Amino acid sequence: MAQPQLEIPVAAPITEADRSILTPEAVTFLRDLSRNFEERRQQLLERRRERQREIDGGAMPQFLPQTAWIRDSDWVAAPIPADLEDRRVEITGPVDRKMIINALNSGASVFMADFEDSNSPTWRNNLDGQFNLRDAVNGTIGYVSPEGKRYELGARTAVLMVRPRGWHLDEKHFLVDGRPISGSLFDFGLFFFHNAKALMAKGSGPYFYLPKMESHLEARLWNDVFHFAQRELGIPRGTIRATVLIETILAAFEMDEIVYELREHSAGLNCGRWDYIFSFIKKFRNRPGFVLPNRAQVTMERHFLSSYVSLLIETCHRRAVHAMGGMAAQIPIKNDPAANEQALEKVRQDKLREVRAGHDGTWVAHPGLVPVAKEIFDARMPGPNQLQRRPRAQVVAADLLAVPDGDITEAGLRWNIDVGIQYLEAWMRGNGCVPIYNLMEDAATAEICRAQVWQWVKHGAKLNDGRTVTADLVKRSIADVAGEQPSRAATIFEQMMTRGDFPEFLTLVAYEYID
């Protein structure tokens, strides 16, 4: 007699194939994760809102006096696993099948498979991503393009890491006790459940990138999730390794504490530069003294960003974990050799800055940039990393909070509007990683676009021609970009740039419009 099928708590269509991912055991594991940690997640999200109110009231971020003992003590994290010792070039991208194969075959040291900023979180994207990663771990992944071209894994592939969504995001299609599960727990839980033991059998392990954290208490929550997950599946404590993206201004003041909380599981910190710039704008959005110039002028050489880099490297190397560099937005330009060489030179200079500063590796978004970045790091980092370098940054709070000067121009305004709308339109169609004007845009860069414009309108910023940035000027610019029949994306983007309040994340608002 056939056994009755498990009732899967999903508010979306599922196929018979989906049940091989959403197995009874996996669903139970997800439910247990949610029931054990959802209340703490909500408490920490409320603490984020409290801290925003404090900043709006005039409080400034600071290094926490109550955790000075962590910063002042001599301690190190657990030893780095052998297959993560050399991370000189990491490639990142969404979890679609072709991307996974190309990235694993790219020659990079690591591939970070992304359920977050470069993935549009449709139900099919998220679930298919889990299928694709399971097949990749098992070595069975393949793909045939519409033109008939076949893709399969090579003999030597990059080490796999996975980035789940941040604590602020829900997975609205999977319900626990009638409420959406945390996107973080859904992405982490399914991947860990299906792949942890297979990865260990191959001499690797379940490795993760953790995004968007704002405090060491959020890192503590992740650490407790790791302990729970390992215990439930009978996996040795400390098998999981995680690199934290320092991509919020508040997390920059708690780097030591974040590594400390994850010290059994830490694989280092990463300079998530684009989200970091967005966070700087967002956290100080109501403070007129924190208005930033055009995005193109906010480069890594600016004092507040170079200070953040120096502090991150010092912190990581003191604690014996990797200090990873960030993403250059340029991509190869196939039809214009001169423009392509200019783009590649910008990447070279960016990676040269990083390796000279002491980073242990860097990010690229395109397989064609792996050799470019690798050449720079190979020439100047003969060992697997630079952990032996122990710079003394001597960064103080004022360094991290120094507002860069510069111009706000009509071209900068229109660029933000144009790129933001194009990206959001693609995201709502299910594509979260989009080449626009020869730059790779994702949710982080789109967030900068809309946050800058909102900030300029809020504070009546002046263009360099003397005009004030107003809601009417923004609407006229949108009409020029989008035409007389604006798309839903253009309408959403306009509302987010001109409304009186500031939605915390573009993706939270737009998530309501995708399946």
C-alpha positions as CSV (number, residue, x, y, z in Angstrom):
1,M,0.0,0.0,0.0
2,A,1.4,3.4,-1.0
3,Q,2.5,5.6,1.9
4,P,0.7,9.0,2.1
5,Q,2.8,11.9,0.9
6,L,4.1,14.5,3.4
7,E,2.0,17.6,3.5
8,I,4.7,20.2,2.7
9,P,3.9,23.7,4.2
10,V,4.5,25.5,0.9
11,A,2.4,28.4,-0.5
12,A,3.6,27.7,-4.0
13,P,3.3,25.0,-6.6
14,I,5.7,22.0,-6.1
15,T,6.5,19.2,-8.5
16,E,7.3,15.6,-7.8
17,A,10.9,16.4,-8.4
18,D,10.8,19.2,-5.7
19,R,9.9,16.5,-3.2
20,S,13.5,15.1,-3.5
21,I,14.7,18.4,-2.0
22,L,11.7,19.0,0.3
23,T,11.9,15.5,1.8
24,P,10.1,14.8,5.1
25,E,13.4,14.8,6.9
26,A,14.5,18.1,5.3
27,V,11.1,19.8,6.1
28,T,11.4,18.7,9.7
29,F,14.9,20.1,9.9
30,L,13.7,23.4,8.6
31,R,10.8,23.5,11.0
32,D,13.1,22.8,13.9
33,L,15.5,25.5,12.9
34,S,12.7,28.0,12.7
35,R,11.1,27.0,15.9
36,N,14.4,27.3,17.8
37,F,15.7,30.5,16.4
38,E,12.8,32.6,14.9
39,E,12.1,34.5,18.1
40,R,15.7,35.6,18.5
41,R,15.8,36.7,14.9
42,Q,12.8,38.9,15.4
43,Q,14.3,40.4,18.6
44,L,17.5,41.2,16.7
45,L,15.6,42.8,13.9
46,E,13.8,45.0,16.5
47,R,17.2,45.9,17.9
48,R,18.2,47.1,14.4
49,R,15.2,49.4,14.5
50,E,16.1,50.7,17.9
51,R,19.6,51.5,16.8
52,Q,18.3,53.4,13.8
53,R,16.2,55.5,16.1
54,E,19.2,56.2,18.3
55,I,21.2,57.3,15.3
56,D,18.4,59.5,14.1
57,G,18.4,61.1,17.5
58,G,22.1,62.0,17.3
59,A,23.9,59.0,18.7
60,M,27.0,57.9,16.8
61,P,28.3,54.4,16.4
62,Q,31.3,53.5,18.6
63,F,33.5,50.6,19.5
64,L,31.5,48.9,22.3
65,P,33.0,49.6,25.8
66,Q,31.4,46.4,27.2
67,T,33.3,44.2,24.7
68,A,36.7,45.9,25.0
69,W,38.1,42.8,26.7
70,I,37.5,40.9,23.4
71,R,39.4,43.5,21.4
72,D,42.2,43.7,23.9
73,S,42.7,40.0,24.5
74,D,45.1,37.7,22.6
75,W,43.0,34.9,21.0
76,V,42.7,33.3,17.6
77,A,40.0,31.5,15.7
78,A,40.1,27.7,14.9
79,P,42.7,26.6,12.3
80,I,41.7,27.2,8.7
81,P,40.7,24.0,6.8
82,A,43.3,22.8,4.2
83,D,41.1,23.5,1.2
84,L,40.4,27.1,2.3
85,E,44.0,28.1,3.0
86,D,44.4,29.7,-0.5
87,R,41.5,31.9,-1.5
88,R,43.4,34.3,-3.7
89,V,40.6,34.6,-6.3
90,E,36.9,34.0,-5.5
91,I,34.2,34.2,-8.2
92,T,30.6,34.9,-7.2
93,G,27.3,34.6,-8.9
94,P,23.8,33.3,-8.7
95,V,22.8,29.7,-8.4
96,D,21.6,29.0,-11.9
97,R,22.9,25.8,-13.5
98,K,25.1,27.2,-16.2
99,M,26.7,29.8,-13.9
100,I,27.5,27.2,-11.3
101,I,29.3,25.0,-13.9
102,N,31.2,27.9,-15.4
103,A,32.2,29.3,-12.0
104,L,33.4,26.0,-10.7
105,N,35.5,25.5,-13.9
106,S,36.8,29.1,-14.0
107,G,40.2,28.6,-12.4
108,A,39.1,30.5,-9.3
109,S,40.1,29.2,-5.9
110,V,36.5,29.5,-4.5
111,F,33.1,29.9,-6.0
112,M,30.5,31.6,-3.8
113,A,27.1,30.4,-4.9
114,D,24.7,33.2,-4.1
115,F,21.1,33.0,-2.9
116,E,21.4,36.7,-1.9
117,D,22.2,39.9,-3.7
118,S,22.8,38.4,-7.2
119,N,19.8,36.1,-7.0
120,S,16.2,37.2,-7.6
121,P,14.5,35.1,-4.8
122,T,11.6,33.7,-6.8
123,W,10.5,30.3,-5.5
124,R,11.8,28.5,-8.6
125,N,15.2,30.2,-8.5
126,N,15.6,29.3,-4.8
127,L,14.5,25.7,-5.1
128,D,16.2,25.1,-8.5
129,G,19.4,26.5,-6.9
130,Q,19.2,23.8,-4.2
131,F,18.9,21.2,-6.9
132,N,21.8,22.6,-8.9
133,L,24.1,22.8,-5.8
134,R,23.2,19.2,-4.8
135,D,24.1,18.0,-8.3
136,A,27.3,20.1,-8.2
137,V,28.4,18.6,-4.9
138,N,27.7,15.1,-6.2
139,G,29.6,15.8,-9.4
140,T,26.6,15.1,-11.6
141,I,25.7,18.6,-12.7
142,G,25.4,19.2,-16.5
143,Y,23.7,21.7,-18.8
144,V,22.8,21.9,-22.5
145,S,22.2,25.4,-23.9
146,P,19.3,26.1,-26.3
147,E,22.0,26.2,-29.0
148,G,23.1,22.7,-28.1
149,K,26.3,23.5,-26.3
150,R,27.1,21.1,-23.5
151,Y,28.5,22.2,-20.1
152,E,29.9,19.8,-17.5
153,L,32.4,19.9,-14.6
154,G,36.1,19.7,-15.3
155,A,38.6,17.6,-13.4
156,R,39.6,20.4,-11.1
157,T,37.0,22.8,-9.6
158,A,36.8,25.7,-7.2
159,V,35.9,25.1,-3.6
160,L,32.2,25.8,-3.0
161,M,30.9,28.3,-0.6
162,V,27.2,29.3,-0.3
163,R,25.7,32.7,0.7
164,P,22.2,32.4,2.2
165,R,20.0,35.4,2.4
166,G,20.4,37.9,5.3
167,W,18.5,37.8,8.6
168,H,16.1,40.5,7.4
169,L,14.6,38.4,4.6
170,D,11.7,35.9,4.7
171,E,11.0,33.0,2.5
172,K,7.3,33.7,2.0
173,H,6.6,30.4,0.2
174,F,7.6,28.1,3.1
175,L,5.5,28.4,6.3
176,V,6.2,27.3,9.8
177,D,3.3,27.5,12.2
178,G,1.6,29.7,9.6
179,R,4.4,32.2,9.2
180,P,7.1,32.6,6.6
181,I,10.4,31.0,7.5
182,S,13.6,33.1,7.7
183,G,15.2,33.2,4.2
184,S,18.6,32.7,6.0
185,L,17.4,29.5,7.7
186,F,15.7,28.2,4.5
187,D,18.7,28.6,2.3
188,F,21.3,27.4,4.9
189,G,19.1,24.6,6.2
190,L,18.3,23.0,2.8
191,F,21.9,23.2,1.5
192,F,23.4,21.9,4.8
193,F,20.9,19.1,5.2
194,H,21.5,17.7,1.7
195,N,25.2,18.4,1.2
196,A,27.2,18.6,4.4
197,K,28.2,14.9,4.6
198,A,28.9,14.6,0.9
199,L,31.2,17.6,1.1
200,M,33.0,16.1,4.1
201,A,33.4,12.8,2.2
202,K,35.2,14.8,-0.5
203,G,37.7,16.3,2.0
204,S,35.9,19.7,2.1
205,G,33.0,20.9,4.2
206,P,29.9,23.0,4.4
207,Y,31.3,26.6,3.9
208,F,29.2,29.7,3.9
209,Y,29.3,33.5,3.5
210,L,27.1,35.4,5.9
211,P,25.6,38.7,4.7
212,K,24.2,41.9,6.1
213,M,24.9,41.5,9.8
214,E,24.8,44.6,12.0
215,S,26.1,43.3,15.3
216,H,28.1,40.5,17.0
217,L,24.8,39.3,18.5
218,E,23.6,38.4,15.0
219,A,26.9,36.5,14.6
220,R,26.1,34.7,17.9
221,L,22.8,33.7,16.5
222,W,24.4,32.2,13.4
223,N,26.9,30.4,15.6
224,D,24.1,28.9,17.6
225,V,22.4,27.8,14.4
226,F,25.6,26.1,13.4
227,H,25.9,24.2,16.7
228,F,22.3,23.1,16.4
229,A,22.6,22.0,12.8
230,Q,25.8,20.0,13.4
231,R,24.3,18.3,16.4
232,E,21.1,17.4,14.7
233,L,22.9,15.8,11.7
234,G,25.6,14.1,13.8
235,I,28.4,16.2,12.3
236,P,31.4,17.2,14.4
237,R,31.3,20.6,16.1
238,G,33.3,23.1,14.1
239,T,32.9,21.5,10.7
240,I,31.0,24.5,9.3
241,R,33.2,27.4,8.3
242,A,31.8,30.9,7.6
243,T,33.1,34.1,6.3
244,V,31.2,37.2,7.3
245,L,30.7,40.1,4.9
246,I,31.4,43.4,6.7
247,E,28.9,45.3,4.7
248,T,27.2,47.5,7.3
249,I,28.7,50.5,9.1
250,L,27.6,49.1,12.5
251,A,29.3,45.8,11.9
252,A,32.6,47.7,11.1
253,F,32.7,48.7,14.8
254,E,32.3,45.0,15.9
255,M,34.7,43.1,13.7
256,D,36.7,41.5,16.6
257,E,33.5,40.6,18.3
258,I,32.0,39.0,15.2
259,V,35.0,36.8,14.7
260,Y,35.0,36.0,18.4
261,E,31.4,34.8,18.3
262,L,32.1,32.6,15.4
263,R,35.7,31.6,16.4
264,E,35.0,27.8,16.2
265,H,33.5,28.4,12.7
266,S,35.2,31.5,11.4
267,A,36.9,31.6,8.0
268,G,37.4,35.4,8.1
269,L,35.8,38.6,7.0
270,N,35.2,40.2,3.6
271,C,35.0,43.8,2.5
272,G,31.5,43.9,1.0
273,R,32.1,47.4,-0.3
274,W,28.9,48.1,-2.2
275,D,26.5,47.2,0.6
276,Y,28.8,49.0,3.0
277,I,28.4,52.2,1.0
278,F,24.6,51.6,1.0
279,S,24.6,51.0,4.7
280,F,26.5,54.3,5.3
281,I,23.9,56.2,3.4
282,K,21.0,54.3,5.0
283,K,22.1,54.5,8.6
284,F,22.8,58.3,8.4
285,R,20.0,59.1,6.0
286,N,18.3,61.5,8.3
287,R,21.5,63.4,9.2
288,P,22.2,66.3,6.8
289,G,25.9,66.1,7.4
290,F,26.2,62.7,5.9
291,V,25.2,63.4,2.3
292,L,27.4,61.5,-0.2
293,P,28.5,62.7,-3.7
294,N,28.0,60.8,-6.9
295,R,28.4,57.0,-6.6
296,A,31.4,57.1,-9.1
297,Q,33.3,59.4,-6.7
298,V,32.9,57.1,-3.7
299,T,35.9,55.0,-4.4
300,M,37.9,52.7,-2.1
301,E,40.6,55.4,-1.8
302,R,38.3,57.7,0.2
303,H,39.3,57.9,3.8
304,F,36.2,56.2,5.4
305,L,36.6,53.2,3.0
306,S,40.3,52.8,3.2
307,S,40.1,53.0,7.0
308,Y,37.5,50.2,7.0
309,V,39.8,48.1,4.8
310,S,42.8,48.6,7.1
311,L,40.8,47.8,10.2
312,L,39.4,44.6,8.6
313,I,42.8,43.3,7.6
314,E,44.4,44.1,11.0
315,T,41.5,42.4,12.8
316,C,41.5,39.3,10.7
317,H,45.3,38.7,10.7
318,R,45.5,39.2,14.4
319,R,42.9,36.5,14.8
320,A,44.5,34.2,12.2
321,V,41.6,34.3,9.7
322,H,41.3,35.5,6.1
323,A,40.8,39.2,5.2
324,M,39.0,39.0,1.8
325,G,38.8,41.9,-0.7
326,G,35.7,43.0,-2.5
327,M,34.2,43.1,-5.9
328,A,35.3,45.3,-8.8
329,A,32.1,46.1,-10.8
330,Q,33.8,46.0,-14.2
331,I,33.2,43.1,-16.6
332,P,34.9,42.3,-20.0
333,I,33.7,44.2,-23.0
334,K,33.7,42.0,-26.0
335,N,33.0,44.4,-28.9
336,D,35.3,47.3,-28.0
337,P,39.0,46.3,-27.4
338,A,40.0,49.8,-26.2
339,A,37.1,50.0,-23.7
340,N,37.9,46.4,-22.7
341,E,41.5,47.3,-21.9
342,Q,40.4,50.3,-19.8
343,A,38.0,48.1,-17.9
344,L,40.6,45.4,-17.3
345,E,43.1,48.1,-16.1
346,K,40.6,49.3,-13.5
347,V,40.3,45.7,-12.3
348,R,44.1,45.4,-12.2
349,Q,44.5,48.6,-10.2
350,D,41.8,47.6,-7.8
351,K,43.3,44.1,-7.1
352,L,46.8,45.7,-6.8
353,R,45.5,48.0,-4.1
354,E,44.0,45.0,-2.3
355,V,47.0,42.8,-2.4
356,R,49.3,45.6,-1.3
357,A,47.0,46.4,1.6
358,G,47.3,42.9,2.9
359,H,44.2,41.1,1.6
360,D,44.4,37.3,1.4
361,G,42.2,37.2,-1.7
362,T,39.6,39.0,-3.8
363,W,36.3,38.7,-5.7
364,V,35.4,38.8,-9.3
365,A,32.0,38.5,-10.9
366,H,33.0,37.1,-14.4
367,P,35.1,34.1,-15.4
368,G,37.0,36.3,-17.8
369,L,38.4,38.3,-14.8
370,V,39.8,35.3,-12.9
371,P,43.2,35.4,-14.8
372,V,43.4,39.1,-14.4
373,A,43.0,39.0,-10.6
374,K,45.1,35.8,-10.2
375,E,48.0,37.4,-12.1
376,I,48.1,40.3,-9.6
377,F,47.9,38.1,-6.5
378,D,50.3,35.4,-7.8
379,A,52.9,38.1,-8.4
380,R,52.7,39.7,-5.0
381,M,51.4,36.9,-2.8
382,P,53.7,33.9,-3.3
383,G,52.3,32.0,-0.3
384,P,48.7,30.8,0.1
385,N,47.7,34.0,2.0
386,Q,49.1,37.0,3.9
387,L,48.2,36.0,7.4
388,Q,51.8,36.7,8.5
389,R,51.3,40.4,7.8
390,R,50.2,42.2,10.9
391,P,49.6,45.8,10.1
392,R,48.7,48.3,12.9
393,A,45.8,50.3,11.5
394,Q,45.1,52.5,14.5
395,V,41.7,53.3,13.1
396,V,39.4,55.3,15.4
397,A,35.7,56.0,15.1
398,A,36.2,59.3,13.3
399,D,38.0,57.5,10.5
400,L,35.1,55.2,9.8
401,L,32.7,58.1,9.9
402,A,34.5,60.6,7.7
403,V,32.1,61.8,5.0
404,P,33.8,62.2,1.6
405,D,33.4,65.4,-0.4
406,G,32.6,65.7,-4.0
407,D,30.0,66.7,-6.6
408,I,26.4,65.8,-7.2
409,T,25.6,66.1,-10.8
410,E,22.6,65.7,-13.1
411,A,24.5,62.9,-14.9
412,G,25.0,61.2,-11.5
413,L,21.3,61.6,-10.7
414,R,20.2,60.2,-14.0
415,W,22.7,57.3,-13.7
416,N,21.3,56.3,-10.4
417,I,17.7,56.4,-11.8
418,D,18.5,54.7,-15.1
419,V,20.6,51.8,-13.6
420,G,18.2,51.4,-10.6
421,I,15.2,51.0,-12.9
422,Q,16.9,48.7,-15.3
423,Y,18.2,46.5,-12.5
424,L,14.8,46.3,-10.7
425,E,13.0,45.4,-13.9
426,A,15.4,42.5,-14.4
427,W,15.2,41.4,-10.8
428,M,11.4,41.3,-11.0
429,R,11.7,39.1,-14.1
430,G,13.9,36.7,-12.1
431,N,17.4,37.9,-12.9
432,G,19.4,39.2,-10.0
433,C,22.8,39.8,-11.6
434,V,22.7,42.2,-14.5
435,P,25.3,43.7,-16.8
436,I,24.4,47.4,-17.3
437,Y,26.7,49.8,-19.1
438,N,29.6,47.4,-18.8
439,L,29.3,47.1,-15.0
440,M,27.9,44.1,-13.1
441,E,25.0,45.4,-11.1
442,D,23.3,43.5,-8.2
443,A,21.0,44.4,-5.4
444,A,23.7,46.1,-3.5
445,T,24.5,48.6,-6.3
446,A,20.8,49.2,-6.9
447,E,20.4,50.0,-3.3
448,I,23.1,52.7,-3.5
449,C,21.2,54.1,-6.5
450,R,17.9,54.6,-4.8
451,A,19.3,55.5,-1.3
452,Q,21.5,58.2,-2.8
453,V,18.6,59.8,-4.6
454,W,16.3,59.6,-1.5
455,Q,19.0,61.2,0.6
456,W,19.5,64.0,-2.0
457,V,15.8,64.7,-2.1
458,K,15.5,64.5,1.7
459,H,18.2,67.1,2.4
460,G,17.6,69.3,-0.7
461,A,21.1,68.6,-2.0
462,K,22.5,70.9,-4.7
463,L,23.6,69.8,-8.1
464,N,26.9,71.3,-9.3
465,D,24.8,73.6,-11.6
466,G,23.0,75.1,-8.5
467,R,19.7,73.3,-8.9
468,T,18.1,71.6,-5.9
469,V,17.3,67.9,-6.1
470,T,13.6,67.7,-5.5
471,A,11.0,65.0,-5.9
472,D,9.7,66.8,-9.0
473,L,13.1,66.8,-10.5
474,V,13.4,63.0,-9.8
475,K,10.0,62.4,-11.4
476,R,10.9,64.3,-14.5
477,S,14.2,62.4,-14.8
478,I,12.3,59.1,-14.4
479,A,9.9,60.2,-17.2
480,D,12.9,60.9,-19.4
481,V,14.4,57.5,-18.6
482,A,11.3,55.3,-18.5
483,G,9.1,57.1,-21.1
484,E,5.4,57.9,-21.0
485,Q,4.4,54.4,-20.0
486,P,6.5,53.6,-17.0
487,S,6.9,50.0,-16.0
488,R,6.0,48.6,-12.6
489,A,9.7,48.7,-11.7
490,A,9.9,52.4,-12.6
491,T,6.8,53.2,-10.5
492,I,8.2,51.2,-7.5
493,F,11.6,52.9,-7.8
494,E,10.1,56.3,-8.1
495,Q,8.0,55.8,-4.9
496,M,11.1,54.6,-3.0
497,M,13.1,57.6,-4.0
498,T,10.5,60.2,-3.3
499,R,8.4,59.0,-0.4
500,G,8.8,60.6,3.0
501,D,10.0,57.4,4.8
502,F,12.8,55.2,3.8
503,P,12.1,51.5,3.3
504,E,15.0,49.5,4.8
505,F,15.6,47.3,1.7
506,L,14.6,47.6,-1.9
507,T,14.3,43.8,-2.0
508,L,11.8,43.7,0.8
509,V,9.4,46.0,-1.1
510,A,9.9,44.3,-4.5
511,Y,9.6,40.8,-3.0
512,E,5.9,41.3,-2.8
513,Y,5.7,41.5,-6.6
514,I,7.5,38.2,-7.5
515,D,6.3,34.6,-7.3
